[in-house]
Amino acid sequence: MKKLVIGPPGSGKTRKLTEDCEEAIKRYGRGKVRVMSITKAAAQEAASRVSLEPDNVGTMHSACFGALGRKPVATTKKHVTAFNQEFKRNITQMTNQFITESTGPPSHDDRLMADMQARRVRMEDRTAWPDQVRSFYNDWQDYKDGTQSWDFVDMIELALRTKDRAPGEPLAIFFDEAQDASKLEFELLKKWSEHTEIITAYGDDLQAIYGWRGGSVEDFLGFTTDIRVLEKSWRLSRPLVEYARKIEDRVTVKHDRVFTWNGEMGHVRHASQGTLRNGWWVRQLKEYLENEETVMIMATTNRMTGQIIRTLRDHSIPYHNPWRKNNGMWNPYSRGTASRRTPLDRIEAYLNPPWSTQTFRAWADCLNCLKRGSLAAMKRLEDEEVMDIDDMEPLFEDGAFARLLSLDLDVWGSMLKKPSATMDFCLASRKKGFIAEPSTIVGTIHSLKGAEADNVILFPDLSQAALAEWQKDRDTMWRLFYVAVTRARRGLTICGGSTFNAMRLPNA
């Protein structure tokens, strides 16, 4: 039996999945229930809520990987480098499946790889592919055959050909974030449904924003006729629900829904004068922050996000993006490891004596006042929980260590070998006493899908590529902005366009 649960923003879709999962555990037993998702992050979120064994919760790819045999994955850095060398290609921005969000432009081969993978998961006839994509596919297949490796699309394709039952032969499967699944993945789900009691897919077609990598709204809505729509948003205030409906009305391929708001007060503001350059939005941001509210600042491109961050730094406003922790530009206060220290690691190490060998290295090996040979001497130091000051002082030029013992960040900052914008920003924030989690969140709309905040400040400008996409498929762009405006719990501020490519959003 196949079911589809459509969960509008903030309607408790994950809670519904958890309840359904626990009910299935009581009926079939813990070993006969499996939870799957498209992304690792969504799978981890589901795993934190259900009482299943770790092996029964994960991505569809991980399930296939375990069931089909653990061959080497061709999209690791090692393999991609070897592929580039052997076939004279230039793949630069790989994730496990698709092109990454990157601050730099993708290469021609990056685009071919993303196009090829999207066509594969859409199950398009290869004879109709463009010649360049087909040529790239042949090179990629030759490399994988020669190295006995596979990629993540191979896992689903092989499972569809050879696996009538899901790994572990579960009687109930719950599939989260299904609106971003591809035709290939839905075909596999349908095949597995013939040997299960229940397969339930959860998602929201209006939040399907990954069509560029093969996601299929049509296959999501066509999965089954047994569809339930959750009826109340626990996140959105009435003005936000009403505004979201105006964007929903512009989407042509969708499932009708009626859902209610949470009963709280809220607002939607249009600020035609609030462009990225004139700084009006900073005053709005400070007003929200003075009220001790969280704020999410969203743009459609990494380039615009970078401009937003530069403005925040100019105004000494702390920010982060907890949904993209590996992006250092978006997370200046991130913490690293012993081998990869972040600016905040170094600052906190310096301000917290007595120093162990490790914390001493963290703040000292980046300074320009070390004597010749001191870096090598530091590496040879034996690990000690508390270092002796007499062992530290000889490593520094005359008088430098005595000044550093003041624990004055201005002194320490003046001695840095390679000060960076992120380090300067962290120093300025730390001198003001800031060490808590920032109330301001920054990122692209894609990076913040699934997030929420009290308020959203939205910049509607599109890239040239997105503008071209909008001309071909307007539903895609309307869904993107639907996701953006529904991240807010209380307030939404839509800024004026900073370029001629700004999307014209409905009036409140």
N, C-alpha and C positions, 0 to 999 in steps of 0.2 A: 504494500500500500504506500503510495507516494503522497506527500503533503507539502504544501508551500506556506510558510508563515512570512508575511510582509510586515516589517516593523518600521513605521515612520520614525523620524529622528527623536530619540529620547523616550521611546515607547516601551522600553524594557524587553527588547528582543533577546538579549543575552540571558536575562532572568527567565524568560519563557523557555529558552533552550535548556537551561539548567533544570527547570521544573519537569520538562518532558523527559530529560535524560534520567533524572532520579526515579521517575515513575517507571521507565523502561527497565532500570536496574532491578527494581522490585519484581517486575514481571518476568524478565528473562535471565537475570543474574548478571553480575558485574563483568564477567568475561565475554558476554554476548552483546555488549553495547560499545559502539565506537563513535567518537566525535571527531569530525574532520573540519578543516577550513582551508581557504586558499592561501593565506599568509601564515608565517610562523608566529607573528605577533598576535593574530586573532586566535590561533590555536593555543598559545600560551595563556591568553585571557580566558578561554574556555576551560583549560586545564585547571586554572586556579579556582574554578567554581564548581566543578563536578568531582564526585568521589570515584574516579576511575583510575586504573593502573596507567602509568605514564605511556606504556606501549599502545594503549587504546585511545590516545588523544594525540593529534598531530595534523600535519598537512596531508592532503591526498598524495602528494609526491613522496612524502616520507613513508606512507603506508605501502605504496607501490615499490619503493626502493627496498624496503625490508622483505617484501614478499617475492620479488623477482630476482634478488641476488645483488650483492653490494659491489657492483662494478665501479671503477674510477669515474668520477664526474668530470666531464670535459670542460666545464666552465670555471674551474679553478684558475687562479692566476698562472700557475705553472703550465697548465695545458693551453691556455689561451696564448701565452707567450710563445710556446712551441708551435702552435697553429699559425700564428703570425709569421714566424720565421720560415716555416716550411712552405706556406702558400702565398707568401708576400702580401699578407693582409695587415690591417691596422685596427684591430679591435682594442679599444682603450677604456670602455666604460661598461664592463660586464658585471651583472649580478648573477645569481644562480640561473635565472631564466631570461631576463630582459635587460634593456639598457637602464642605467641608473639615472637618478636625478643628480645632475652635476652642474657645477658652476661654469664649466667650459662647454663649448659646443661639441656635439658628438661628431665622430669621424664619419666618412662615407660608409665604411664597413660596419660601424656601429649601427647605422640606420638600416643597412642590409640585414644584419643579424636580427634586429628587432622586427623588421618587416617579415623576414623568413619565419621566425617563431610565431608571430601573430597569424600568419597564413596557415601554418601547420595546425595550431589549436583551433582555427576556424574550419579546418578540414577542407580547405580549398583544393581543387584539382591542380596538381603541380604542372600539368601541361599548359595551364592557362596563366602561370606565373610570369612576371616580367623576366626577360632573359638574364639580367644582372642578378636577380634574386635566385633564380634557378642555378646559375653558375656558382653563386656563393654556397647554396645548399649542397651542391655536388662536392665542393672543396671540404665543407664541414663534415659531410658524411664520410668522405675518404679519410679524413683525419681520425674520426672516431673509430672507423673500421680498423685502421692501422694501429691504433693504441688500445683497442678493446675497451673503449670508454663510451659513455653515453651522456646525454643531457636530460633536462627535466621533462621535456616534451616526449622524449623517447620512453620515459617511464610510463606515462599515461597511455601512449600509443601501444606499447607492448602489453600492458595490463588489459587494454580493450580487446586485443587479439587473443590473449591466452588465459585471462582470469575471469571465469564465470561468477565467482564469489569474491566478496571483499576479503582482505587479509583477516585471518582469525575467524572467518565465517560468522560474522555477527548477525543477530536477528533484528537489531535496530541500529540505524546509522543516522546521525544528526550532523548536518552539513551547514556550517556557518559562513557568513559573508558570500552567499551564493550568487548575489547579483554580479559579482566580478568573475564568476566562472565562465569558461569558454564552452563552445559547442562540444569539443573533444571531452572535456570533463563531465559535462552533462550526459553524453552518450555512455560514458563509463558508469555513472550513477544509475542510469536507466537499466543497464545490463545487470548491475548488482542488485537492483530492486526486485528482479525476478526470483531471487533466492533469500530475501529478507522479509520479515513481517512488516517493518516500518522503515521508510526513508523519508526524513523531513529536512527540507532545505529552508534556511532562514536568510532573509536579506531585505533589501528595499530597492526596487528598480529605479527610483528617483535619485538614488545615491550611487548608481553605477557609473563610475567615472574612469574606468580603465579599458574602454573599448579599444584604445590605441594598442593595447597589448593582447587583444583577443577576447576580452569579456563580451558576453552576448546577452543583452537584455531580452531579446526574442526567445532565446533558449531558457532563460530564467523564468519568464512568464509562461512559456509553453511546457514547463516540466510536468505539470499536472493541472487538472481542473479543480482539485480540492485545495482551495486557497482561503486562508484566514488573514484578515488585516487587523493588527492590534489597534485599538480605538482611541487611546489617549497618550499624548506626549507629556511625560512628567518633567520634561526639560523646558519646553517653550511657553512663553507668555502669550496672551491672546494677540497682541500686535504682531508678534513674530509668526504665529501660525497663519494669520490672515495674509501677511506678506509672502510667506512661503507658498501659499495657495496661488498667488498671482504669478509666481515663477512656474509652479506646477502646471498652470493653465497653458503655458507656452510649449510644454513638452507634448509631443504627438504620440509616441509609443510609451504607454504606461498602463498600470492597473489603477482603476478608480479607487479612491479611498476617502473616507471622512474621519478625521480624528480631532479630538478636542484638546484644549490647552490646559495648563496646570493651575490656572486661577490666579497667578501672580501678576503684578503690574509690570509693564515693560514699555519699550519705545522703539520706533524705527525712524532714523533721521537721514535725510539726504543733505550733503554738504557740498554744493557745487563749487564753493571756494576752497574746499579742503583737499587740494591736490598734494601730491607727494612733495613737491618743491616748496610750497609756501608755509608749511609748518603748522597750519591751523589744526591739523589732526593731533599734533603734540599737545596742544592745550586741552583738547577733548580727552586724550589719554590721561593727562595729569589729573583732570577732574575725576575720572573713574578711579584712579589710584588713590586720590585723597579720600574717596569714599570707601577705601579698603576693599575694592572689587577687583576681580581678575579680568584681564583684557587679552584678547587674541587679535593680533594684527596679521591680516592675511593678504596675499597677493597671488597672482597666477604664475609668476615666473621667479626663478632664482635671482635674476638680475634685479628685479624690483625689490625682492626681499633684502638683497645686499644694500640697496639704497636706504631702505627703512632702518636697517641695522646701523648704518653710518650716522643717521640722524639720531637714533637712540643713544649712540655713544657720545655724540656731540652734546647731548643734554644729560649725560650721566644717568640714564635710566636703565636699570638692570633688566635683562631679558633672558629667555631660554626657549628651547623646544624639546620637551621631554619625550616626544614621539620620534625624534631623529637624533638620538644621543651621540651617534658617531659623526655628526656634522659639527666640527669644532667652531665654525663661524657662528652657528646658531646657538651654541652652548659654551660661552666663554668661561662659565664656572664649572665645567665638567671636571671630573677627577680621572686620572689616568692610572698607570701601573708603574712598577719599579723601573721598567725599561722604556716607558713612554710617559714622561711627566708633563702635566699641563701647567699653565701659568698659576692656577690656583693651588696646585700641589706644591709648587715652589714657594709661593707666598706663605702658605700655612706652615710649611716646614720651617721657614725662617722665623716666624713669629712664635714658635712653640719649642723653646729650649726646655730642658737640656736635650741635646741632639744625639741621636744614635748615629752610627756610621752611615746608614741609609738616608736619614733625614738631613744630615750634614751635606752629603753629596747633592741632594735634591736642590738645595738653595745655593750651594757654593760653586758647583761646576759650570755655572752659566755666567760667572762674573769675569770682568776684565782686569781684576786686580790680583790675579793669581801669579805666582812666580813661575818661571819656565820649569817645566817638568812636574808641576803640581797636579795636573790632571792625571798623569800616569801614576803618581804617588797615591792619589785618592783611590784609584782602582785597586791598588795593592793593599789598602787598609783592611785589617781584619775586622769582621763584624763585631760591633760592641753595642750594647744597649744604651750606654752613656759614654760618649767620647770625652777625653780629657782636653781641656782648652789648650794646654801646653802642646798637644799634638796637632792642633788646628792652626795655631798662630804662625808657625814657620812656613806654611803653605802660601801665605799672603805677602804682598809687598808691604814695606814699612808703613805702619800706622793704619793700614786698611782694616785689619781685623778689629782693632780697638774701636774704630768708628762703627763697624758692623755690630758690635756688641750692644749698641744703643737700641737695637731692634726698631730702628727708624726706617719705615718703608721708603722715604725719600732718599735716604742714604743708600739703601740696598738697590733701589731702582736706578740710581745714578751710576752704579757700577756694572750694570748688565752689559754683556757683550753684544747681544742682538735684541734690543727692545723691539717689541711688535705692537701693533694696534691692540691686539687682544690683551697682551700683558699690561699695556698702559691703562686699558679700560678696567681690568681686574684690580690693578693697583689703586686707581681712583675710587672704585667701589669699596675696596677693603678699607681704605683710609677713612671713608665715611661710616664704617662699621657694618657694611652690608655683608652678611654671610648666609642669610636665609634663602629659601627658594623664591625666585622672582615672581611677581604677580603679572608680569607681561610675557606673553607667549608670541613668538614670531615664526612664520613659515609660509610655504606655499599651501594652497588649498589641498593639493594632493597629500602633502606631508601631514596635514592636520585632520584628515578624514577620521572620524571616530572620536575626536577630541571635543571638549566643550569648555566654555568659560562664561563668566557673568555677562561679558560684553564682547562684541566683535567690531573691529574697525576694518573695513574692507576696501581694497583698491581694485577697481574693475578693469584695469588695463590688460590687454592681451598681447602676447607676442605675435610676430608676423605669422609664424607657423600656426598658432592657435586661431588667428583671424582667418587664415585660409581654410582651416578645418571647420570653422563656424559657417563659412559659406557653403560647405558641402554637407555638413551634418549639424544643424542648429540644436538638435536635442542634446548633443554632447555638452555644449557650452551651457545650456540652461540647467542641465543636471549638475554641472560643476558649481554654478553659483547657488543652486539649491542647497548643495552640501555646505557651502560657505555660510549662507545666512542662517542655517539651522544649527550652527555650532554655538550660538548665543543662548543663554538662559533668560536674560532680561533685556539687554539693549543692543541695537544694531546701528552702526553709523556707516553709511555708504559714502565714500569720498568721491570728489569729482575726478574726472579723467585727467591723467598727467600726459597722455599722448593721444594721437588721433585714433589709436586702436582700442580705446576704452569701450567696453560693453555698455550699452544703454539699458540699465535695469529699470523695472517698473517703478512708478512713483508709489510712495507709501499710502 
